[in-house]
Amino acid sequence: NTKDSYLDLISQIERYGIATCNPRECIEVCSDKFRTYLRLQEIGLNQPRTVLIPNDEPETVDRAHEALDNNFPMILKTLQGSKGVGVLLIETERSLQSQVSLIYKIDPYCDILLQEYIESDYDVRVVIVNREIVGAMRRNKITDDFRSNVSQGSEPKKIKLTELEIEESLKAAKAVGGLWTAVDFIPAKNREKEPPFVIEV
């Protein structure tokens, strides 16, 4: 597998004492959305409620739905994926089962997350280098879409972070052991007093 070969190359480079932007462990954690979720959960960061759907058996999907304990709509995500690809908005129970079945038919070895949907007009990406924030942008929701990825057509704008958002973003970057990371979050209703919902690193 090409991905594993790439990670093995990172390990080899690290063994030679050559500096890399991020260590292998950070890359592995951040390329798996559930591992990221668990790592951030360990340090108590605020995140959307999330459960794993390990297969497409109807009972498994029902259990995941019950465990999430949330009304529709919900977010369905493949563990790997970027630029908004592999992220779906699910609005009914029938749609949930059919989308899970379709994804597993295409890739029987993939894993899927079911996640609480948090309504917001935008999300925020914070870029962190060596525990210092070097930039932040507001990514507005795309017209007729629930996603806000720039690659999908969102127009980014500058945003001034609150002290709490700065603190939580730095904690998230530290939790994954990253030197150069991007932390994505959905802002809280009261940005000054409530922590943001971290959605990805």
Salt bridges, closest charged atoms under 4 A:
ASP8 OD1 - ARG24 NH1 2.86
GLU25 OE2 - ARG39 NH2 2.87
GLU28 OE2 - ARG24 NE 3.36
GLU116 OE2 - ARG49 NH1 3.84
GLU119 OE2 - LYS141 NZ 2.85
ASP123 OD1 - ARG139 NE 2.88
ASP145 OD2 - ARG147 NH2 3.04
GLU165 OE1 - ARG191 NH2 2.73
GLU167 OE2 - LYS171 NZ 3.63
GLU168 OE2 - LYS171 NZ 3.18
ASP184 OD1 - ARG125 NE 2.73
ASP184 OD2 - ARG139 NH2 3.31
